[in-house]
Amino acid sequence: MYCQTGEGDPASLPEGARHEYSRGIAGAPGGEGPGLSFLELVYGVLFEPGKTMEKVAQKPPLGKVALVVAILSVLSSLMGMLIISRSPNAIAGYPLPGIGTLAPLGIVLGLLWGYIKWFGYSAIVHLAAELLGGGGSARGVFAIAGLAGLPLIFNIPVQFAGYWFGAGNVVLALLSGLAFGIWSIVLLVIGVRRAHGLPAGRAALAVFAPALALVFLMLILIASLVAIASLIPSGNAFPGYF
């Protein structure tokens, strides 16, 4: 069995050895020993991602990851409601309720959407990684996908500043969101690479697989609509048409 200390690069191993490495991570009894505390987990993902993601793949701390996803989802939904509250007070003639009225519903919907997005995205990434030759566990990718969103917590203060000081900070909020989103993608690529023993290119392809699948489905939908439209007669076949 190959070394699992995190100092070696699994992607540099031959393909068969990478499978052995990945199976070793996924099935390591007891993982890294005593589990990381919540603060150690957060710090490690943000500042020591390679070593921490390998530990997460060995022993996925799903309870702590679920807490991370919940915190991010609640904060994001609350910020979204605050931003909406700065918009005009009516949509299509109907007045908007206050933020205090929307908060409970927004929190519940934010939590549900956060967990649905977490589960669906990690499932597609894991499937894509397996198809690309990886051998990691679904639990490991599930935990890694949840933790990869941690950098977005830093975008909350920027969004709040934009809300507090007005629309002039929208560009700053967009740029910061892009920067922290790229950080999250990099963490996810590192995690998938460690969990599945894939080269960086294949790990990145697995990470972008959900977006590529969505684009592919959109292209199929557009092509289908165009094909259907081409079959509709263009003559004046409708009654009463002049």
One Martini backbone bead per residue (centre of mass of N, CA, C, O) as a GRO file, in nm:
protein
  242
    1MET     BB    1   0.098   0.034   0.020
    2TYR     BB    2   0.066   0.359  -0.004
    3CYS     BB    3   0.127   0.652   0.094
    4GLN     BB    4  -0.099   0.875   0.325
    5THR     BB    5   0.027   1.167   0.422
    6GLY     BB    6   0.023   1.393   0.160
    7GLU     BB    7   0.317   1.431   0.025
    8GLY     BB    8   0.228   1.281  -0.202
    9ASP     BB    9   0.143   1.225  -0.549
   10PRO     BB   10  -0.112   1.045  -0.689
   11ALA     BB   11  -0.091   1.142  -0.995
   12SER     BB   12   0.211   1.009  -1.034
   13LEU     BB   13   0.086   0.748  -1.053
   14PRO     BB   14  -0.013   0.483  -1.166
   15GLU     BB   15  -0.322   0.379  -1.232
   16GLY     BB   16  -0.325   0.131  -1.046
   17ALA     BB   17  -0.203   0.281  -0.800
   18ARG     BB   18  -0.430   0.487  -0.772
   19HIS     BB   19  -0.647   0.286  -0.696
   20GLU     BB   20  -0.505   0.187  -0.442
   21TYR     BB   21  -0.490   0.459  -0.305
   22SER     BB   22  -0.797   0.521  -0.303
   23ARG     BB   23  -0.884   0.268  -0.147
   24GLY     BB   24  -0.716   0.338   0.102
   25ILE     BB   25  -0.866   0.595   0.174
   26ALA     BB   26  -1.161   0.485   0.178
   27GLY     BB   27  -1.061   0.221   0.378
   28ALA     BB   28  -0.943   0.352   0.619
   29PRO     BB   29  -0.907   0.268   0.936
   30GLY     BB   30  -1.002   0.553   1.116
   31GLY     BB   31  -0.818   0.716   0.954
   32GLU     BB   32  -0.662   0.986   1.135
   33GLY     BB   33  -0.818   0.930   1.385
   34PRO     BB   34  -0.872   1.183   1.539
   35GLY     BB   35  -1.081   1.416   1.495
   36LEU     BB   36  -1.148   1.709   1.376
   37SER     BB   37  -1.219   1.999   1.453
   38PHE     BB   38  -1.396   2.254   1.344
   39LEU     BB   39  -1.164   2.465   1.334
   40GLU     BB   40  -0.955   2.279   1.202
   41LEU     BB   41  -1.115   2.229   0.946
   42VAL     BB   42  -1.141   2.518   0.847
   43TYR     BB   43  -0.841   2.592   0.844
   44GLY     BB   44  -0.739   2.359   0.663
   45VAL     BB   45  -0.905   2.420   0.407
   46LEU     BB   46  -0.797   2.720   0.368
   47PHE     BB   47  -0.455   2.660   0.441
   48GLU     BB   48  -0.450   2.311   0.417
   49PRO     BB   49  -0.588   2.141   0.175
   50GLY     BB   50  -0.434   1.884   0.105
   51LYS     BB   51  -0.420   1.747   0.388
   52THR     BB   52  -0.722   1.784   0.470
   53MET     BB   53  -0.862   1.641   0.227
   54GLU     BB   54  -0.737   1.366   0.287
   55LYS     BB   55  -0.869   1.332   0.565
   56VAL     BB   56  -1.158   1.357   0.465
   57ALA     BB   57  -1.143   1.106   0.277
   58GLN     BB   58  -1.086   0.903   0.506
   59LYS     BB   59  -1.285   1.080   0.725
   60PRO     BB   60  -1.590   1.183   0.697
   61PRO     BB   61  -1.736   1.485   0.847
   62LEU     BB   62  -2.060   1.514   0.797
   63GLY     BB   63  -2.166   1.682   1.034
   64LYS     BB   64  -1.977   1.929   0.994
   65VAL     BB   65  -2.051   1.979   0.700
   66ALA     BB   66  -2.352   2.032   0.747
   67LEU     BB   67  -2.297   2.287   0.914
   68VAL     BB   68  -2.158   2.449   0.695
   69VAL     BB   69  -2.391   2.446   0.491
   70ALA     BB   70  -2.595   2.582   0.678
   71ILE     BB   71  -2.448   2.848   0.725
   72LEU     BB   72  -2.421   2.933   0.428
   73SER     BB   73  -2.724   2.922   0.356
   74VAL     BB   74  -2.833   3.125   0.564
   75LEU     BB   75  -2.654   3.369   0.493
   76SER     BB   76  -2.733   3.386   0.193
   77SER     BB   77  -3.040   3.425   0.235
   78LEU     BB   78  -3.023   3.681   0.409
   79MET     BB   79  -2.870   3.854   0.202
   80GLY     BB   80  -3.083   3.832  -0.019
   81MET     BB   81  -3.309   3.974   0.144
   82LEU     BB   82  -3.160   4.242   0.190
   83ILE     BB   83  -3.127   4.313  -0.109
   84ILE     BB   84  -3.431   4.311  -0.177
   85SER     BB   85  -3.507   4.540   0.033
   86ARG     BB   86  -3.369   4.766  -0.168
   87SER     BB   87  -3.583   4.743  -0.345
   88PRO     BB   88  -3.861   4.790  -0.456
   89ASN     BB   89  -4.182   4.770  -0.282
   90ALA     BB   90  -4.277   4.653  -0.570
   91ILE     BB   91  -4.438   4.384  -0.765
   92ALA     BB   92  -4.675   4.421  -0.984
   93GLY     BB   93  -4.833   4.592  -0.738
   94TYR     BB   94  -4.705   4.426  -0.502
   95PRO     BB   95  -4.622   4.420  -0.192
   96LEU     BB   96  -4.354   4.383   0.013
   97PRO     BB   97  -4.238   4.223   0.260
   98GLY     BB   98  -4.067   4.212   0.526
   99ILE     BB   99  -3.780   4.076   0.658
  100GLY     BB  100  -3.918   3.952   0.911
  101THR     BB  101  -4.123   3.778   0.744
  102LEU     BB  102  -3.907   3.623   0.550
  103ALA     BB  103  -3.691   3.480   0.722
  104PRO     BB  104  -3.801   3.194   0.790
  105LEU     BB  105  -3.851   3.107   0.496
  106GLY     BB  106  -3.564   3.163   0.390
  107ILE     BB  107  -3.416   2.962   0.571
  108VAL     BB  108  -3.559   2.705   0.482
  109LEU     BB  109  -3.504   2.731   0.176
  110GLY     BB  110  -3.195   2.756   0.200
  111LEU     BB  111  -3.146   2.480   0.325
  112LEU     BB  112  -3.274   2.304   0.110
  113TRP     BB  113  -3.103   2.407  -0.129
  114GLY     BB  114  -2.825   2.345  -0.011
  115TYR     BB  115  -2.865   2.033   0.013
  116ILE     BB  116  -2.947   1.971  -0.276
  117LYS     BB  117  -2.693   2.087  -0.412
  118TRP     BB  118  -2.487   1.916  -0.262
  119PHE     BB  119  -2.584   1.636  -0.347
  120GLY     BB  120  -2.598   1.667  -0.658
  121TYR     BB  121  -2.312   1.766  -0.718
  122SER     BB  122  -2.146   1.538  -0.579
  123ALA     BB  123  -2.262   1.306  -0.749
  124ILE     BB  124  -2.157   1.401  -1.026
  125VAL     BB  125  -1.858   1.423  -0.953
  126HIS     BB  126  -1.816   1.128  -0.870
  127LEU     BB  127  -1.901   1.001  -1.137
  128ALA     BB  128  -1.691   1.147  -1.312
  129ALA     BB  129  -1.440   1.044  -1.161
  130GLU     BB  130  -1.488   0.744  -1.220
  131LEU     BB  131  -1.492   0.772  -1.536
  132LEU     BB  132  -1.180   0.898  -1.512
  133GLY     BB  133  -1.040   0.672  -1.292
  134GLY     BB  134  -1.141   0.673  -1.017
  135GLY     BB  135  -1.147   0.543  -0.642
  136GLY     BB  136  -1.336   0.682  -0.460
  137SER     BB  137  -1.563   0.807  -0.234
  138ALA     BB  138  -1.870   0.946  -0.188
  139ARG     BB  139  -1.828   1.060   0.098
  140GLY     BB  140  -1.575   1.223   0.036
  141VAL     BB  141  -1.700   1.408  -0.184
  142PHE     BB  142  -1.929   1.515  -0.011
  143ALA     BB  143  -1.745   1.660   0.194
  144ILE     BB  144  -1.574   1.830  -0.003
  145ALA     BB  145  -1.808   1.991  -0.135
  146GLY     BB  146  -1.897   2.133   0.130
  147LEU     BB  147  -1.611   2.266   0.205
  148ALA     BB  148  -1.548   2.435  -0.063
  149GLY     BB  149  -1.749   2.685   0.032
  150LEU     BB  150  -1.597   2.851   0.258
  151PRO     BB  151  -1.491   3.118   0.110
  152LEU     BB  152  -1.785   3.252   0.095
  153ILE     BB  153  -1.784   3.381   0.381
  154PHE     BB  154  -1.614   3.639   0.285
  155ASN     BB  155  -1.858   3.765   0.110
  156ILE     BB  156  -2.058   3.870   0.319
  157PRO     BB  157  -1.928   4.143   0.404
  158VAL     BB  158  -1.933   4.261   0.117
  159GLN     BB  159  -2.240   4.247   0.079
  160PHE     BB  160  -2.307   4.422   0.326
  161ALA     BB  161  -2.162   4.674   0.227
  162GLY     BB  162  -2.337   4.706  -0.027
  163TYR     BB  163  -2.601   4.736   0.134
  164TRP     BB  164  -2.519   4.979   0.321
  165PHE     BB  165  -2.385   5.179   0.077
  166GLY     BB  166  -2.499   5.062  -0.181
  167ALA     BB  167  -2.485   5.027  -0.535
  168GLY     BB  168  -2.175   5.116  -0.574
  169ASN     BB  169  -2.079   4.801  -0.468
  170VAL     BB  170  -2.146   4.583  -0.685
  171VAL     BB  171  -1.875   4.532  -0.825
  172LEU     BB  172  -1.725   4.436  -0.574
  173ALA     BB  173  -1.912   4.196  -0.513
  174LEU     BB  174  -1.864   4.048  -0.781
  175LEU     BB  175  -1.555   4.018  -0.760
  176SER     BB  176  -1.552   3.868  -0.490
  177GLY     BB  177  -1.727   3.631  -0.579
  178LEU     BB  178  -1.530   3.533  -0.796
  179ALA     BB  179  -1.283   3.486  -0.618
  180PHE     BB  180  -1.417   3.287  -0.411
  181GLY     BB  181  -1.512   3.087  -0.627
  182ILE     BB  182  -1.230   3.006  -0.726
  183TRP     BB  183  -1.133   2.900  -0.457
  184SER     BB  184  -1.344   2.673  -0.438
  185ILE     BB  185  -1.258   2.523  -0.695
  186VAL     BB  186  -0.972   2.460  -0.606
  187LEU     BB  187  -1.053   2.292  -0.358
  188LEU     BB  188  -1.212   2.079  -0.518
  189VAL     BB  189  -0.982   1.978  -0.693
  190ILE     BB  190  -0.803   1.888  -0.462
  191GLY     BB  191  -1.005   1.689  -0.335
  192VAL     BB  192  -1.055   1.504  -0.581
  193ARG     BB  193  -0.761   1.430  -0.622
  194ARG     BB  194  -0.725   1.294  -0.342
  195ALA     BB  195  -0.971   1.095  -0.340
  196HIS     BB  196  -0.907   0.969  -0.657
  197GLY     BB  197  -0.616   0.996  -0.785
  198LEU     BB  198  -0.596   1.244  -0.981
  199PRO     BB  199  -0.529   1.445  -1.202
  200ALA     BB  200  -0.585   1.774  -1.240
  201GLY     BB  201  -0.744   1.764  -1.507
  202ARG     BB  202  -0.955   1.549  -1.422
  203ALA     BB  203  -1.056   1.690  -1.170
  204ALA     BB  204  -1.159   1.943  -1.318
  205LEU     BB  205  -1.358   1.794  -1.502
  206ALA     BB  206  -1.533   1.685  -1.270
  207VAL     BB  207  -1.611   1.964  -1.151
  208PHE     BB  208  -1.738   2.062  -1.446
  209ALA     BB  209  -1.958   1.851  -1.521
  210PRO     BB  210  -2.229   1.987  -1.443
  211ALA     BB  211  -2.200   2.228  -1.639
  212LEU     BB  212  -2.164   2.060  -1.897
  213ALA     BB  213  -2.434   1.910  -1.873
  214LEU     BB  214  -2.612   2.163  -1.889
  215VAL     BB  215  -2.519   2.259  -2.167
  216PHE     BB  216  -2.596   2.000  -2.317
  217LEU     BB  217  -2.902   2.014  -2.250
  218MET     BB  218  -2.951   2.290  -2.379
  219LEU     BB  219  -2.871   2.208  -2.666
  220ILE     BB  220  -3.085   1.990  -2.697
  221LEU     BB  221  -3.329   2.174  -2.652
  222ILE     BB  222  -3.276   2.370  -2.886
  223ALA     BB  223  -3.268   2.156  -3.110
  224SER     BB  224  -3.558   2.055  -3.061
  225LEU     BB  225  -3.707   2.323  -3.111
  226VAL     BB  226  -3.603   2.363  -3.398
  227ALA     BB  227  -3.716   2.096  -3.514
  228ILE     BB  228  -4.014   2.157  -3.450
  229ALA     BB  229  -4.034   2.428  -3.603
  230SER     BB  230  -3.963   2.299  -3.889
  231LEU     BB  231  -4.245   2.120  -3.893
  232ILE     BB  232  -4.403   2.374  -3.915
  233PRO     BB  233  -4.614   2.520  -4.099
  234SER     BB  234  -4.594   2.840  -4.296
  235GLY     BB  235  -4.866   2.863  -4.384
  236ASN     BB  236  -5.214   2.959  -4.434
  237ALA     BB  237  -5.375   2.733  -4.208
  238PHE     BB  238  -5.552   2.938  -4.057
  239PRO     BB  239  -5.835   3.033  -3.948
  240GLY     BB  240  -5.889   3.368  -4.050
  241TYR     BB  241  -5.643   3.414  -4.227
  242PHE     BB  242  -5.493   3.717  -4.412
   0.00000   0.00000   0.00000
